[in-house]
Amino acid sequence: MATNAMNIEQINTVLSNIINQATGSAALATYRGDALVTVAQTALLNSPDTVYQAINQLMLKTIFSVRKYVRHLKSMRVDTQRYGNAVRKINYIDITPDANASYEIQDGKSTDMYINHFLKVVQTNLYGQVAYEYPLTTPLGQLNTAFRSAEEFGAFWTSMLIHVNNNIEQAHETLSRALIVNGIASVLDENDGSRVVRLLTDYNAETGLSLTAQDIYKPENFPAFMAWAAARIARIRRMMTERSQIFHTNITGKAVSRFTDYRDQRMYLYAPLQFDLNMRALSELFNDKYIKLGDNELVSYWQSIESPNEIDQTPVYMGADGAVKTASAAVKKSTVFGVIQDVDFSGMTVVNERQRTTPMNARGEYFNTFYKFNDRYWMDNSENCVVLLLE
């Protein structure tokens, strides 16, 4: 393990062995990685120089291990002007047509042109916020001895701030992911057939086949199924542009007609299925532009990175009576293909983002900074949403 100590190791013998195997001069044989590879470790070692054996060796370089992270699911964030405070949404109920009275006039009777016909509306309301903060302590002089210059210390602190921002980005991404899952689970809990599309069931019904979820991954089945799925999704997206009452929750007696133009549709698809489509189906076609699933944002995992295709959530949503409802049991699924939703179905708003810094602690010589957030993660299931299942 000489390369993982502070001495300098002669590697000519190991190098000759590796070259001989690489060029075919010698047969494949085992060689030890610890004779070549320097491995990161937490132990802080020290060693004298190789000549006088008296002067300690110095740090050669400092690597600040941080990169800027840009959150996924950015389309879930909506500006604060839209849903920034406690908000009411006025929804308009369709007008019922009357008979044309000009064709019903009668001798000796008057036609009343002053009958009241008030427009019917229903109001939904969005309340509440969630709050959290990230604290950071800044020492004023205690770290001077750990760096070789002001520039190196500045690089360290810049990296620290990038790391704080990465935590904030991931917080918003993670909570947005949970919001998408809540929307999926709520639609599944309501179990409205027009909003839950079981792709495999529909495919078997149209083709007369009896494929299972495992069968569709077979080479002879996958391209045809994915081509059909792309067409099915295209039909759904087109139908969502039509003004109707079938893709959302309607309050009893106060049904509202909705439509979602393509520009207002947000489609989130399970990434592995999209990759399979690209590599196993589209790659075999001369012209693949007709089997694209449309503009979408890929989701690497729905809830847990260790169980990427599974959801397990007890959703909260608005019931048909207009009241907030929590599902009676958790919704568990491992077959979510994707979700197509209106831009107003759900979203995230940073209501109040601020940074607060304390005065310097004269005795401890440091100050604290708090990165504070008030967010709202909102959902209105009276807006259009369709869940796609691979079952």
ZADOSE-430046 format. One record per residue (C-alpha): residue number from 0; residue in one letter; x, y, z. Coordinates in Angstrom, 1 decimal, padded with zeros to 4 digits, always signed. Layout:
N
[NUM, 'A', [X, Y, Z]]
...
REM end
This chain:
391
[0, 'M', [+000.0, +000.0, +000.0]]
[1, 'A', [+002.9, +002.3, -000.7]]
[2, 'T', [+000.9, +004.6, -002.9]]
[3, 'N', [-001.5, +005.3, +000.0]]
[4, 'A', [+001.3, +006.6, +002.2]]
[5, 'M', [+003.4, +009.7, +001.9]]
[6, 'N', [+006.5, +008.1, +000.6]]
[7, 'I', [+007.3, +007.9, -003.2]]
[8, 'E', [+007.0, +004.4, -004.6]]
[9, 'Q', [+009.0, +003.0, -007.6]]
[10, 'I', [+006.5, +001.5, -010.0]]
[11, 'N', [+008.8, +000.3, -012.8]]
[12, 'T', [+008.1, -003.4, -012.1]]
[13, 'V', [+004.4, -002.9, -011.9]]
[14, 'L', [+004.4, -000.8, -015.0]]
[15, 'S', [+006.3, -003.4, -017.0]]
[16, 'N', [+003.8, -006.1, -015.9]]
[17, 'I', [+000.8, -004.0, -016.9]]
[18, 'I', [+002.3, -003.1, -020.3]]
[19, 'N', [+003.2, -006.8, -021.0]]
[20, 'Q', [-000.4, -007.8, -020.3]]
[21, 'A', [-001.8, -005.0, -022.4]]
[22, 'T', [+000.4, -005.7, -025.4]]
[23, 'G', [+000.0, -009.5, -025.3]]
[24, 'S', [+003.6, -010.1, -024.3]]
[25, 'A', [+002.4, -011.8, -021.1]]
[26, 'A', [-000.8, -013.7, -020.2]]
[27, 'L', [-003.5, -012.2, -018.1]]
[28, 'A', [-002.5, -012.3, -014.4]]
[29, 'T', [-003.5, -010.6, -011.2]]
[30, 'Y', [-001.8, -007.5, -010.0]]
[31, 'R', [-002.5, -005.5, -006.9]]
[32, 'G', [-004.3, -002.2, -007.2]]
[33, 'D', [-002.6, -000.9, -004.0]]
[34, 'A', [+000.7, -000.8, -005.9]]
[35, 'L', [-000.7, +001.8, -008.3]]
[36, 'V', [-004.0, +003.5, -007.1]]
[37, 'T', [-004.0, +006.4, -004.7]]
[38, 'V', [-007.3, +006.1, -002.8]]
[39, 'A', [-009.1, +008.9, -000.9]]
[40, 'Q', [-009.0, +008.4, +002.9]]
[41, 'T', [-009.8, +010.5, +006.0]]
[42, 'A', [-006.5, +009.8, +007.8]]
[43, 'L', [-004.3, +012.9, +007.9]]
[44, 'L', [-000.7, +011.6, +007.3]]
[45, 'N', [+002.6, +013.2, +007.7]]
[46, 'S', [+006.1, +012.3, +006.5]]
[47, 'P', [+009.6, +013.8, +006.3]]
[48, 'D', [+011.4, +014.6, +003.1]]
[49, 'T', [+013.2, +011.9, +001.2]]
[50, 'V', [+016.7, +013.4, +001.5]]
[51, 'Y', [+017.3, +014.8, +005.0]]
[52, 'Q', [+014.5, +012.9, +006.6]]
[53, 'A', [+013.9, +015.9, +008.8]]
[54, 'I', [+011.7, +018.4, +006.9]]
[55, 'N', [+008.0, +017.6, +006.8]]
[56, 'Q', [+006.3, +017.4, +003.4]]
[57, 'L', [+003.7, +020.1, +002.5]]
[58, 'M', [+000.3, +019.9, +001.0]]
[59, 'L', [+000.6, +020.1, -002.8]]
[60, 'K', [-003.0, +021.2, -003.6]]
[61, 'T', [-006.4, +021.7, -002.1]]
[62, 'I', [-009.4, +020.3, -004.0]]
[63, 'F', [-012.7, +021.8, -003.1]]
[64, 'S', [-015.1, +019.0, -003.8]]
[65, 'V', [-018.3, +020.8, -004.8]]
[66, 'R', [-020.2, +021.4, -008.0]]
[67, 'K', [-023.2, +023.6, -008.7]]
[68, 'Y', [-026.4, +021.5, -008.6]]
[69, 'V', [-029.4, +022.6, -010.7]]
[70, 'R', [-032.6, +021.0, -009.5]]
[71, 'H', [-034.8, +018.8, -011.6]]
[72, 'L', [-038.6, +019.4, -012.0]]
[73, 'K', [-038.0, +023.1, -012.4]]
[74, 'S', [-041.3, +023.4, -014.3]]
[75, 'M', [-043.1, +022.9, -011.0]]
[76, 'R', [-042.1, +026.3, -009.8]]
[77, 'V', [-044.6, +029.1, -010.4]]
[78, 'D', [-043.9, +032.8, -009.9]]
[79, 'T', [-045.1, +034.4, -006.6]]
[80, 'Q', [-047.4, +036.8, -008.5]]
[81, 'R', [-049.6, +033.8, -009.4]]
[82, 'Y', [-050.1, +031.9, -006.2]]
[83, 'G', [-048.0, +033.9, -003.8]]
[84, 'N', [-050.5, +034.4, -001.0]]
[85, 'A', [-053.8, +033.0, +000.3]]
[86, 'V', [-055.6, +032.7, -003.1]]
[87, 'R', [-059.1, +032.3, -004.3]]
[88, 'K', [-059.8, +030.9, -007.7]]
[89, 'I', [-063.2, +031.8, -009.4]]
[90, 'N', [-064.4, +029.0, -011.6]]
[91, 'Y', [-067.3, +029.5, -014.0]]
[92, 'I', [-070.1, +026.9, -014.5]]
[93, 'D', [-071.4, +026.4, -018.0]]
[94, 'I', [-074.5, +028.3, -019.1]]
[95, 'T', [-077.6, +026.1, -019.9]]
[96, 'P', [-079.1, +027.2, -023.2]]
[97, 'D', [-082.8, +028.2, -023.3]]
[98, 'A', [-085.3, +027.9, -026.1]]
[99, 'N', [-085.4, +030.8, -028.6]]
[100, 'A', [-088.4, +032.8, -027.3]]
[101, 'S', [-088.9, +034.6, -030.6]]
[102, 'Y', [-090.4, +031.4, -032.0]]
[103, 'E', [-092.8, +031.0, -029.0]]
[104, 'I', [-094.7, +034.2, -029.0]]
[105, 'Q', [-098.4, +033.9, -028.6]]
[106, 'D', [-101.4, +036.2, -029.2]]
[107, 'G', [-102.4, +038.0, -026.1]]
[108, 'K', [-099.3, +037.2, -024.1]]
[109, 'S', [-096.2, +039.1, -023.3]]
[110, 'T', [-092.6, +037.8, -023.7]]
[111, 'D', [-090.6, +038.7, -020.6]]
[112, 'M', [-087.2, +040.0, -021.6]]
[113, 'Y', [-086.1, +040.8, -018.0]]
[114, 'I', [-085.9, +037.3, -016.5]]
[115, 'N', [-082.7, +037.0, -014.4]]
[116, 'H', [-080.0, +034.7, -015.7]]
[117, 'F', [-077.1, +035.0, -013.3]]
[118, 'L', [-073.8, +033.3, -014.2]]
[119, 'K', [-073.1, +030.5, -011.8]]
[120, 'V', [-069.6, +030.3, -010.2]]
[121, 'V', [-067.8, +028.2, -007.7]]
[122, 'Q', [-064.8, +029.5, -005.7]]
[123, 'T', [-061.9, +027.3, -004.6]]
[124, 'N', [-059.3, +028.5, -002.2]]
[125, 'L', [-055.6, +027.8, -001.6]]
[126, 'Y', [-054.2, +028.3, +001.9]]
[127, 'G', [-051.1, +027.6, +003.9]]
[128, 'Q', [-047.3, +027.6, +003.7]]
[129, 'V', [-044.4, +025.5, +004.8]]
[130, 'A', [-041.3, +027.0, +006.4]]
[131, 'Y', [-037.7, +025.9, +006.9]]
[132, 'E', [-034.3, +027.3, +007.1]]
[133, 'Y', [-030.6, +026.4, +006.5]]
[134, 'P', [-028.2, +027.9, +009.1]]
[135, 'L', [-024.5, +028.6, +008.4]]
[136, 'T', [-021.8, +029.7, +010.8]]
[137, 'T', [-019.0, +031.9, +009.5]]
[138, 'P', [-015.8, +032.0, +011.6]]
[139, 'L', [-013.8, +035.2, +011.3]]
[140, 'G', [-010.2, +034.1, +011.8]]
[141, 'Q', [-010.1, +030.6, +013.2]]
[142, 'L', [-009.4, +028.9, +009.8]]
[143, 'N', [-006.6, +031.2, +008.7]]
[144, 'T', [-004.0, +028.6, +009.7]]
[145, 'A', [-005.7, +025.9, +007.5]]
[146, 'F', [-005.1, +027.7, +004.2]]
[147, 'R', [-002.0, +029.0, +002.4]]
[148, 'S', [-003.5, +032.3, +001.2]]
[149, 'A', [-006.5, +034.6, +001.3]]
[150, 'E', [-007.3, +033.3, -002.2]]
[151, 'E', [-007.4, +029.7, -001.1]]
[152, 'F', [-009.6, +030.6, +001.9]]
[153, 'G', [-011.9, +032.5, -000.5]]
[154, 'A', [-012.1, +029.5, -002.7]]
[155, 'F', [-013.0, +027.4, +000.3]]
[156, 'W', [-015.8, +029.8, +001.3]]
[157, 'T', [-017.2, +030.1, -002.2]]
[158, 'S', [-017.4, +026.3, -002.4]]
[159, 'M', [-019.2, +026.3, +000.9]]
[160, 'L', [-021.8, +028.7, -000.4]]
[161, 'I', [-022.3, +026.6, -003.5]]
[162, 'H', [-022.8, +023.6, -001.2]]
[163, 'V', [-025.5, +025.6, +000.7]]
[164, 'N', [-027.2, +026.5, -002.5]]
[165, 'N', [-027.1, +022.8, -003.6]]
[166, 'N', [-029.0, +021.9, -000.5]]
[167, 'I', [-031.6, +024.5, -001.2]]
[168, 'E', [-032.0, +023.4, -004.8]]
[169, 'Q', [-032.4, +019.8, -003.7]]
[170, 'A', [-035.0, +020.7, -001.0]]
[171, 'H', [-037.1, +022.4, -003.7]]
[172, 'E', [-036.7, +019.5, -006.1]]
[173, 'T', [-037.5, +016.9, -003.4]]
[174, 'L', [-040.6, +018.7, -002.2]]
[175, 'S', [-041.8, +019.2, -005.9]]
[176, 'R', [-041.3, +015.5, -006.4]]
[177, 'A', [-043.5, +014.7, -003.4]]
[178, 'L', [-046.1, +017.1, -004.8]]
[179, 'I', [-046.2, +015.3, -008.2]]
[180, 'V', [-046.5, +012.0, -006.3]]
[181, 'N', [-049.4, +013.4, -004.2]]
[182, 'G', [-051.2, +014.4, -007.5]]
[183, 'I', [-050.7, +010.9, -009.0]]
[184, 'A', [-051.8, +009.2, -005.8]]
[185, 'S', [-054.9, +011.5, -005.5]]
[186, 'V', [-056.1, +010.6, -009.0]]
[187, 'L', [-055.5, +006.9, -008.3]]
[188, 'D', [-057.5, +007.2, -005.1]]
[189, 'E', [-060.4, +008.9, -006.8]]
[190, 'N', [-060.3, +006.0, -009.4]]
[191, 'D', [-062.0, +008.0, -012.1]]
[192, 'G', [-061.7, +005.9, -015.3]]
[193, 'S', [-061.2, +008.9, -017.6]]
[194, 'R', [-058.2, +010.1, -015.6]]
[195, 'V', [-056.4, +006.7, -015.0]]
[196, 'V', [-055.2, +005.2, -018.3]]
[197, 'R', [-054.0, +001.5, -018.0]]
[198, 'L', [-051.9, +001.3, -021.1]]
[199, 'L', [-051.3, -002.4, -021.1]]
[200, 'T', [-055.0, -003.2, -020.5]]
[201, 'D', [-056.1, -000.9, -023.4]]
[202, 'Y', [-053.4, -002.3, -025.7]]
[203, 'N', [-054.5, -005.9, -025.1]]
[204, 'A', [-058.1, -004.9, -025.7]]
[205, 'E', [-057.3, -003.2, -029.0]]
[206, 'T', [-055.0, -005.9, -030.3]]
[207, 'G', [-056.6, -009.0, -028.9]]
[208, 'L', [-053.4, -010.0, -027.2]]
[209, 'S', [-052.9, -011.0, -023.6]]
[210, 'L', [-049.5, -009.6, -022.8]]
[211, 'T', [-048.3, -009.1, -019.2]]
[212, 'A', [-046.1, -006.3, -017.9]]
[213, 'Q', [-043.1, -008.6, -018.3]]
[214, 'D', [-044.1, -009.7, -021.9]]
[215, 'I', [-043.9, -006.2, -023.3]]
[216, 'Y', [-040.2, -006.0, -022.6]]
[217, 'K', [-039.5, -009.0, -024.9]]
[218, 'P', [-037.8, -007.9, -028.1]]
[219, 'E', [-040.7, -009.1, -030.3]]
[220, 'N', [-043.3, -007.1, -028.3]]
[221, 'F', [-041.6, -003.9, -027.1]]
[222, 'P', [-041.3, -001.8, -030.3]]
[223, 'A', [-045.0, -002.4, -031.3]]
[224, 'F', [-046.3, -001.7, -027.8]]
[225, 'M', [-044.3, +001.6, -027.4]]
[226, 'A', [-045.4, +002.8, -030.8]]
[227, 'W', [-049.0, +002.1, -029.7]]
[228, 'A', [-048.4, +003.8, -026.3]]
[229, 'A', [-047.0, +006.9, -028.1]]
[230, 'A', [-050.1, +007.1, -030.2]]
[231, 'R', [-052.3, +006.6, -027.1]]
[232, 'I', [-050.6, +009.4, -025.3]]
[233, 'A', [-050.9, +011.7, -028.4]]
[234, 'R', [-054.7, +011.0, -028.4]]
[235, 'I', [-055.0, +011.8, -024.7]]
[236, 'R', [-053.1, +015.0, -025.1]]
[237, 'R', [-055.3, +016.0, -028.0]]
[238, 'M', [-058.4, +015.2, -026.0]]
[239, 'M', [-057.2, +017.4, -023.1]]
[240, 'T', [-057.3, +020.4, -025.5]]
[241, 'E', [-061.0, +019.9, -025.9]]
[242, 'R', [-063.3, +021.7, -023.5]]
[243, 'S', [-064.9, +019.0, -021.3]]
[244, 'Q', [-065.6, +017.9, -017.8]]
[245, 'I', [-063.9, +014.5, -017.8]]
[246, 'F', [-060.3, +015.0, -016.9]]
[247, 'H', [-060.7, +016.6, -013.5]]
[248, 'T', [-062.6, +016.5, -010.2]]
[249, 'N', [-066.0, +018.2, -010.4]]
[250, 'I', [-067.8, +019.5, -007.3]]
[251, 'T', [-071.2, +017.9, -007.0]]
[252, 'G', [-073.8, +020.1, -008.8]]
[253, 'K', [-071.1, +022.6, -009.9]]
[254, 'A', [-069.3, +020.9, -012.8]]
[255, 'V', [-066.8, +023.1, -014.5]]
[256, 'S', [-065.6, +022.6, -018.1]]
[257, 'R', [-061.8, +022.7, -018.6]]
[258, 'F', [-059.4, +022.5, -021.5]]
[259, 'T', [-055.6, +022.3, -021.5]]
[260, 'D', [-053.8, +023.6, -024.6]]
[261, 'Y', [-050.5, +021.9, -025.5]]
[262, 'R', [-048.6, +024.9, -024.2]]
[263, 'D', [-050.2, +024.4, -020.8]]
[264, 'Q', [-049.7, +020.7, -020.5]]
[265, 'R', [-046.9, +019.4, -018.3]]
[266, 'M', [-045.9, +015.7, -018.9]]
[267, 'Y', [-043.7, +013.9, -016.5]]
[268, 'L', [-042.5, +010.4, -017.7]]
[269, 'Y', [-040.6, +007.7, -015.9]]
[270, 'A', [-037.1, +008.0, -017.4]]
[271, 'P', [-036.1, +004.3, -017.8]]
[272, 'L', [-039.1, +003.7, -020.1]]
[273, 'Q', [-038.1, +006.7, -022.2]]
[274, 'F', [-034.6, +005.4, -022.5]]
[275, 'D', [-035.9, +002.0, -023.5]]
[276, 'L', [-038.0, +003.6, -026.1]]
[277, 'N', [-035.0, +005.5, -027.5]]
[278, 'M', [-032.6, +002.6, -027.6]]
[279, 'R', [-034.9, -000.4, -028.2]]
[280, 'A', [-037.6, +001.0, -030.5]]
[281, 'L', [-036.6, +004.3, -032.1]]
[282, 'S', [-033.1, +003.2, -032.9]]
[283, 'E', [-034.5, +000.6, -035.3]]
[284, 'L', [-036.6, +003.0, -037.3]]
[285, 'F', [-035.5, +005.0, -040.3]]
[286, 'N', [-037.8, +007.9, -039.4]]
[287, 'D', [-038.6, +008.1, -035.7]]
[288, 'K', [-040.3, +011.5, -035.5]]
[289, 'Y', [-043.8, +009.9, -035.4]]
[290, 'I', [-043.1, +007.8, -032.3]]
[291, 'K', [-042.0, +010.5, -030.0]]
[292, 'L', [-043.9, +010.8, -026.7]]
[293, 'G', [-044.1, +014.6, -026.9]]
[294, 'D', [-042.5, +017.3, -024.8]]
[295, 'N', [-041.9, +016.0, -021.4]]
[296, 'E', [-039.7, +016.1, -018.3]]
[297, 'L', [-038.1, +012.9, -017.4]]
[298, 'V', [-038.4, +011.6, -013.8]]
[299, 'S', [-035.5, +009.3, -012.7]]
[300, 'Y', [-037.5, +008.1, -009.7]]
[301, 'W', [-040.9, +009.0, -008.3]]
[302, 'Q', [-040.3, +008.9, -004.6]]
[303, 'S', [-037.2, +006.8, -003.5]]
[304, 'I', [-034.0, +006.6, -005.5]]
[305, 'E', [-033.6, +003.0, -004.2]]
[306, 'S', [-037.1, +002.0, -005.5]]
[307, 'P', [-037.4, +004.3, -008.5]]
[308, 'N', [-040.6, +003.0, -010.0]]
[309, 'E', [-042.6, +002.9, -006.7]]
[310, 'I', [-044.9, +005.3, -005.0]]
[311, 'D', [-046.3, +005.0, -001.5]]
[312, 'Q', [-048.2, +008.0, -000.3]]
[313, 'T', [-051.5, +008.8, +001.5]]
[314, 'P', [-052.7, +011.7, -000.7]]
[315, 'V', [-054.6, +014.8, +000.2]]
[316, 'Y', [-057.0, +016.4, -002.3]]
[317, 'M', [-060.3, +018.1, -002.8]]
[318, 'G', [-063.3, +015.8, -002.8]]
[319, 'A', [-066.5, +016.0, -004.8]]
[320, 'D', [-068.0, +018.0, -001.9]]
[321, 'G', [-065.4, +020.7, -002.2]]
[322, 'A', [-063.8, +019.9, +001.1]]
[323, 'V', [-060.2, +018.8, +001.7]]
[324, 'K', [-060.0, +015.0, +001.9]]
[325, 'T', [-057.2, +012.7, +003.0]]
[326, 'A', [-057.2, +009.2, +001.5]]
[327, 'S', [-058.3, +006.5, +003.9]]
[328, 'A', [-055.2, +004.4, +003.1]]
[329, 'A', [-051.8, +004.8, +001.4]]
[330, 'V', [-051.8, +004.5, -002.4]]
[331, 'K', [-049.0, +002.1, -003.5]]
[332, 'K', [-048.0, +001.5, -007.1]]
[333, 'S', [-045.0, +000.3, -009.0]]
[334, 'T', [-046.4, +000.8, -012.5]]
[335, 'V', [-046.6, +004.5, -013.0]]
[336, 'F', [-045.6, +005.3, -016.6]]
[337, 'G', [-046.2, +009.0, -016.3]]
[338, 'V', [-048.6, +011.9, -015.7]]
[339, 'I', [-050.0, +014.6, -017.9]]
[340, 'Q', [-051.3, +017.6, -016.0]]
[341, 'D', [-052.5, +021.1, -016.5]]
[342, 'V', [-050.0, +023.8, -015.5]]
[343, 'D', [-052.5, +024.9, -012.9]]
[344, 'F', [-053.0, +021.4, -011.5]]
[345, 'S', [-050.1, +021.7, -009.1]]
[346, 'G', [-047.0, +023.7, -008.5]]
[347, 'M', [-044.5, +025.2, -006.1]]
[348, 'T', [-044.2, +028.8, -005.1]]
[349, 'V', [-041.4, +030.4, -003.0]]
[350, 'V', [-043.6, +032.8, -001.1]]
[351, 'N', [-040.9, +034.4, +000.9]]
[352, 'E', [-037.2, +033.8, +000.4]]
[353, 'R', [-034.8, +035.8, +002.5]]
[354, 'Q', [-031.4, +035.7, +004.2]]
[355, 'R', [-030.8, +036.9, +007.7]]
[356, 'T', [-027.4, +037.5, +009.3]]
[357, 'T', [-026.6, +037.9, +013.0]]
[358, 'P', [-024.2, +040.5, +014.4]]
[359, 'M', [-020.7, +039.2, +015.1]]
[360, 'N', [-020.3, +037.2, +018.3]]
[361, 'A', [-017.5, +039.3, +019.9]]
[362, 'R', [-016.5, +036.5, +022.2]]
[363, 'G', [-016.6, +033.6, +019.8]]
[364, 'E', [-015.6, +035.7, +016.8]]
[365, 'Y', [-018.2, +034.3, +014.3]]
[366, 'F', [-021.6, +035.2, +012.9]]
[367, 'N', [-024.5, +033.1, +011.7]]
[368, 'T', [-026.4, +033.3, +008.5]]
[369, 'F', [-029.9, +031.8, +008.1]]
[370, 'Y', [-031.3, +031.0, +004.7]]
[371, 'K', [-035.1, +031.1, +005.3]]
[372, 'F', [-037.9, +029.9, +003.1]]
[373, 'N', [-041.7, +030.0, +003.1]]
[374, 'D', [-043.0, +027.8, +000.3]]
[375, 'R', [-046.4, +026.8, -000.8]]
[376, 'Y', [-046.8, +023.4, -002.6]]
[377, 'W', [-050.3, +023.6, -004.0]]
[378, 'M', [-052.7, +021.3, -005.9]]
[379, 'D', [-056.1, +021.9, -007.4]]
[380, 'N', [-057.5, +018.6, -008.7]]
[381, 'S', [-060.4, +020.5, -010.3]]
[382, 'E', [-057.8, +021.1, -013.0]]
[383, 'N', [-057.0, +018.5, -015.7]]
[384, 'C', [-054.7, +015.6, -014.9]]
[385, 'V', [-054.3, +012.1, -016.4]]
[386, 'V', [-052.2, +009.3, -014.9]]
[387, 'L', [-050.6, +006.7, -017.1]]
[388, 'L', [-050.1, +003.2, -015.7]]
[389, 'L', [-048.1, +000.3, -017.2]]
[390, 'E', [-050.8, -002.2, -016.3]]
REM end
